[in-house]
Amino acid sequence: MAAKNINHMEFQNLMEGSQPVLVDFWAPWCSYCRRIGPAYEKVAEQYGEEMVVAKVNIDDEPRLAEKEMIEVIPTLVLYRDGKAIGSIVAPESKAMIDGFIREALGK
């Protein structure tokens, strides 16, 4: 399952759900965002059954990025029960994202 591009309304709906939600805050002009994109898609395929894996384009949703206090991209935020339980900025690999997810969900 591919990562789903979402807007602020979809984000709000996901925050009300029972599944954990991993969100990649990114922008199309960000070369590092594009570089980590394939690894993030593999994460979506791997974790798609147990959590929602989504992407928010900060150019399209600047208020949401501001509300979530995103200052650097790419930033991945993991939410559970509508609250951020962890974040990672500019992960270098899929293994780094996997480790972040395991650690954050273990809290």
C-alpha angles and dihedrals in degrees: 000000000000124000109269121233107226139186129214094274093052089046091055091049091050091051088060093053128094098237123089112254125214112198127191110205104204146142132222093236092056108101093195090052089055091046094054092041097093092051089049090052089053088052088052090052093047099043100028093108096051102037142014111258111200143165130217119199102216091205089061095038107033094151092054091049090050092047090051090047095239107172102159129035139254093039120162116203125190116208129193123183090355095304130105109246097177146346139201127199121215099345111206099214148001088261089058091051090048090052091049092051093048092048095045094047090047091063 
